[in-house]
Amino acid sequence: MFKRLTSAAAILPICLVPISSVGWEVAPHNAVYELTLAGHPGGGNISALQGTMTLTWDQGCDGWVIEQNYQIHLLDHEGDSIQIGSEYYALESLDGADFSFSSRNLVGGLVDEEYVGEAVLDQDGGRVRYSVPNGLERGLPAGTLFPTEHSLELLERAEAGDRFYVANVFDGSDELGVSEVSSIIGPSFESSEEDTELQSPLLLRPGWPVSMAYFSQSQQTSEPDVELRVEVLDNGVVRTMRLDYGSFAMDADLVFLEPIDQSSC
């Protein structure tokens, strides 16, 4: 998942979803992040960046729902500008075995790439079938995780005091298949009201700094596709993040957060 003023969390009921095998609880929530260009030692051709990312992580009646959308305006050193965006939706069964997804990347308001499909896991691995592109199928190796199951496992490892965690993850965001995600978990921290301008009980939780590197298994390279550095709380809320694509990096700062009411299920 780990891909957000006045907060409505101050007046809405906080509904936490207990995970039976651990002591912490995940908080289904909506978040909005402001995106800005981050300094990068390698330079790059991007001179300015601004945008917004919205993220929903919810436990619906049929499973875990992830919805992530962003719109970014880029300006390069030649003065050329471009609008890029992404629309992503996924539904993952509560047991982590079934997964459906829809992902679209847009450039200049037009669809550049689109992926839609379903995947199933079992003890021997699994299979993903795309309806877009039509007819594309791929096998998934044993031990593959879908995004929410990976996030929950990462939180459990952090709570247990583990410092390193490597997993194969399939999220349906492209046609390359499984990514190896290598995570380094830093020492835990305590949160206080001074840590953020947002006033939300969801943010008054302990958490960990986590660095994650994503490597595509279909492309043999020593360089990650993207590196993600986050501050994640034990309820699953990501307080801050930096996404490093190699040629440029961007910061995502939380500007809105609200819990999602679970009473309907």
C-alpha positions as CSV (number, residue, x, y, z in Angstrom):
1,M,0.0,0.0,0.0
2,F,3.0,1.5,0.8
3,K,2.3,3.8,-2.4
4,R,-1.7,12.0,1.7
5,L,-6.2,21.9,7.5
6,T,-8.6,20.6,9.5
7,S,-9.1,16.9,9.8
8,A,-12.5,15.3,9.9
9,A,-10.9,12.6,12.2
10,A,-11.4,15.0,15.1
11,I,-15.2,14.6,14.9
12,L,-15.8,11.2,13.3
13,P,-15.7,7.9,15.3
14,I,-12.4,6.1,15.0
15,C,-13.1,2.5,13.8
16,L,-10.2,0.2,14.2
17,V,-10.0,-3.3,12.6
18,P,-8.4,-5.8,15.0
19,I,-5.8,-8.2,13.6
20,S,-6.2,-11.3,15.8
21,S,-2.6,-12.5,15.6
22,V,-1.0,-9.2,16.8
23,G,-1.6,-6.6,19.4
24,W,-2.1,-3.6,17.2
25,E,-5.1,-2.6,15.1
26,V,-5.4,-1.2,11.5
27,A,-7.4,1.9,11.0
28,P,-9.3,2.1,7.7
29,H,-8.8,5.7,6.5
30,N,-8.8,8.3,3.7
31,A,-5.7,10.4,3.3
32,V,-4.6,13.2,1.1
33,Y,-0.9,14.1,0.5
34,E,0.7,17.1,-1.1
35,L,3.4,16.2,-3.6
36,T,6.6,18.4,-4.0
37,L,10.0,17.9,-5.6
38,A,12.6,16.6,-3.3
39,G,16.3,17.3,-3.5
40,H,18.2,14.6,-5.3
41,P,22.0,14.1,-5.3
42,G,21.9,12.9,-8.9
43,G,20.3,16.0,-10.2
44,G,18.0,15.0,-13.0
45,N,16.0,17.0,-15.6
46,I,13.0,17.9,-13.4
47,S,13.1,21.5,-12.2
48,A,9.7,21.7,-10.5
49,L,6.9,19.4,-9.4
50,Q,3.6,19.8,-7.6
51,G,0.7,17.6,-7.2
52,T,-1.8,15.7,-5.0
53,M,-2.2,12.0,-4.1
54,T,-5.3,10.6,-2.5
55,L,-5.3,7.2,-0.7
56,T,-8.0,5.0,0.7
57,W,-7.2,1.9,2.7
58,D,-10.5,0.3,3.8
59,Q,-11.8,-3.0,5.0
60,G,-15.0,-3.5,3.0
61,C,-17.5,-6.3,3.5
62,D,-15.8,-8.4,0.8
63,G,-12.2,-7.6,1.6
64,W,-9.5,-5.0,1.7
65,V,-9.9,-2.0,-0.6
66,I,-7.0,0.1,-1.8
67,E,-7.7,3.2,-4.0
68,Q,-4.9,5.5,-4.9
69,N,-5.0,8.4,-7.4
70,Y,-2.5,11.1,-8.1
71,Q,-2.2,14.1,-10.4
72,I,1.3,15.7,-10.9
73,H,2.5,18.7,-12.9
74,L,6.1,18.4,-13.9
75,L,8.4,21.1,-15.3
76,D,11.8,20.3,-16.8
77,H,14.9,22.4,-17.2
78,E,14.0,23.3,-20.8
79,G,10.8,24.8,-19.6
80,D,8.5,22.0,-21.0
81,S,5.6,21.0,-18.7
82,I,3.7,17.8,-18.6
83,Q,0.7,16.5,-16.6
84,I,0.9,12.9,-15.4
85,G,-1.6,10.9,-13.4
86,S,-2.5,7.5,-12.1
87,E,-5.8,5.8,-11.1
88,Y,-5.5,2.6,-9.1
89,Y,-8.1,0.4,-7.5
90,A,-7.7,-3.1,-5.9
91,L,-9.8,-5.5,-3.9
92,E,-8.0,-8.1,-1.8
93,S,-9.8,-10.9,0.0
94,L,-9.4,-11.0,3.8
95,D,-7.4,-14.2,3.6
96,G,-5.0,-12.7,1.1
97,A,-5.7,-15.3,-1.6
98,D,-7.8,-13.5,-4.2
99,F,-7.0,-10.1,-5.8
100,S,-8.6,-8.0,-8.5
101,F,-7.1,-4.8,-9.8
102,S,-7.5,-1.9,-12.2
103,S,-4.6,0.5,-13.0
104,R,-4.4,3.4,-15.4
105,N,-1.5,5.7,-16.1
106,L,-2.2,9.0,-17.9
107,V,0.0,11.5,-19.7
108,G,-1.5,14.8,-20.7
109,G,-5.0,13.6,-19.7
110,L,-4.8,10.6,-22.1
111,V,-4.4,7.0,-21.1
112,D,-0.8,5.8,-21.6
113,E,-1.0,2.4,-19.9
114,E,-3.9,0.3,-18.5
115,Y,-4.0,-3.0,-16.6
116,V,-7.0,-4.8,-15.4
117,G,-7.2,-8.4,-14.1
118,E,-7.5,-10.9,-11.3
119,A,-5.0,-13.1,-9.5
120,V,-5.3,-16.1,-7.2
121,L,-2.7,-17.6,-4.8
122,D,-2.4,-21.0,-3.4
123,Q,0.4,-22.9,-1.5
124,D,2.3,-23.6,-4.8
125,G,2.1,-20.1,-6.1
126,G,-0.6,-18.6,-8.2
127,R,-1.8,-17.1,-11.5
128,V,-2.7,-13.7,-12.8
129,R,-5.0,-13.2,-15.8
130,Y,-5.3,-9.8,-17.4
131,S,-8.4,-8.6,-19.2
132,V,-6.4,-5.5,-20.2
133,P,-4.1,-6.3,-22.1
134,N,-6.5,-9.0,-23.2
135,G,-5.2,-12.6,-23.0
136,L,-2.0,-11.8,-20.9
137,E,-1.3,-14.4,-18.2
138,R,1.5,-14.8,-15.8
139,G,2.5,-17.3,-13.1
140,L,3.2,-16.1,-9.5
141,P,5.9,-17.8,-7.5
142,A,5.1,-19.5,-4.2
143,G,5.2,-17.0,-1.3
144,T,3.9,-14.1,-3.3
145,L,1.9,-11.6,-1.3
146,F,-0.7,-9.0,-2.4
147,P,-0.4,-5.4,-1.2
148,T,-2.5,-5.4,2.0
149,E,-1.1,-8.8,3.1
150,H,2.4,-7.4,2.6
151,S,1.6,-4.3,4.6
152,L,0.1,-6.3,7.5
153,E,3.1,-8.6,7.5
154,L,5.5,-5.6,7.5
155,L,3.7,-4.1,10.5
156,E,3.8,-7.4,12.3
157,R,7.6,-7.7,11.6
158,A,8.1,-4.1,12.9
159,E,6.1,-4.8,16.0
160,A,8.2,-7.9,16.6
161,G,11.4,-5.9,16.4
162,D,12.6,-7.2,13.1
163,R,14.9,-4.9,11.1
164,F,14.9,-6.5,7.7
165,Y,12.1,-8.0,5.7
166,V,12.1,-9.2,2.0
167,A,9.0,-10.3,0.2
168,N,7.7,-10.9,-3.3
169,V,4.7,-8.7,-4.0
170,F,2.2,-8.4,-6.9
171,D,0.0,-5.3,-7.1
172,G,-1.2,-5.2,-10.7
173,S,0.2,-1.8,-11.4
174,D,2.1,-3.0,-14.5
175,E,2.6,-6.1,-16.7
176,L,6.0,-7.0,-15.3
177,G,4.6,-9.3,-12.6
178,V,6.1,-9.7,-9.2
179,S,8.5,-7.2,-7.5
180,E,10.9,-8.1,-4.8
181,V,10.5,-5.6,-2.0
182,S,13.4,-5.3,0.4
183,S,12.5,-3.4,3.6
184,I,14.7,-1.9,6.3
185,I,12.8,-1.1,9.5
186,G,14.2,1.6,11.8
187,P,13.8,2.0,15.5
188,S,10.3,2.7,16.8
189,F,9.2,6.2,17.7
190,E,6.4,7.8,19.7
191,S,4.1,10.4,18.1
192,S,2.9,13.6,19.6
193,E,0.6,16.5,18.6
194,E,3.8,18.5,17.8
195,D,4.8,16.1,15.0
196,T,2.1,17.4,12.6
197,E,-0.2,20.3,12.0
198,L,-3.1,17.9,11.6
199,Q,-5.2,17.3,14.7
200,S,-6.2,13.6,14.5
201,P,-6.2,10.9,17.1
202,L,-5.1,8.5,14.3
203,L,-1.7,10.2,14.3
204,L,-1.1,9.8,18.0
205,R,0.3,6.3,17.6
206,P,3.8,4.8,17.7
207,G,5.5,3.9,14.4
208,W,8.6,3.2,12.5
209,P,10.7,4.7,9.7
210,V,10.9,2.1,6.9
211,S,12.9,2.2,3.7
212,M,11.7,-0.1,0.9
213,A,13.4,-0.9,-2.5
214,Y,11.3,-2.4,-5.3
215,F,13.1,-4.6,-7.8
216,S,11.2,-6.0,-10.8
217,Q,12.0,-9.8,-11.1
218,S,11.4,-9.7,-14.8
219,Q,14.2,-7.2,-15.3
220,Q,17.6,-8.3,-14.0
221,T,19.2,-5.1,-12.6
222,S,21.0,-4.1,-9.4
223,E,19.1,-0.8,-9.3
224,P,15.6,-0.7,-7.8
225,D,12.7,0.6,-9.9
226,V,11.7,2.9,-7.0
227,E,12.8,3.5,-3.5
228,L,10.2,4.4,-0.9
229,R,11.0,5.9,2.5
230,V,8.0,6.3,4.9
231,E,7.1,6.9,8.5
232,V,4.3,4.4,9.1
233,L,2.3,4.2,12.3
234,D,1.2,1.0,13.9
235,N,-2.4,1.6,12.7
236,G,-1.3,1.6,9.0
237,V,-1.4,5.4,8.5
238,V,1.6,6.7,6.6
239,R,2.6,10.0,8.1
240,T,5.3,11.0,5.5
241,M,6.8,9.4,2.5
242,R,9.5,10.1,-0.1
243,L,9.5,8.3,-3.5
244,D,12.8,8.1,-5.3
245,Y,12.7,7.1,-9.0
246,G,16.4,7.6,-9.6
247,S,16.2,10.6,-12.0
248,F,14.1,12.5,-9.5
249,A,12.4,12.2,-6.1
250,M,9.3,13.6,-4.6
251,D,8.0,14.1,-1.0
252,A,4.4,13.4,0.0
253,D,3.2,15.3,3.0
254,L,0.0,14.4,4.8
255,V,-2.5,17.3,4.6
256,F,-5.8,15.5,5.3
257,L,-6.8,12.4,7.2
258,E,-10.1,10.8,8.2
259,P,-11.2,7.4,9.6
260,I,-13.7,5.3,7.6
261,D,-16.7,4.1,9.5
262,Q,-16.9,0.3,9.6
263,S,-20.4,0.0,11.1
264,S,-22.0,-1.1,7.8
265,C,-20.2,-4.5,8.0
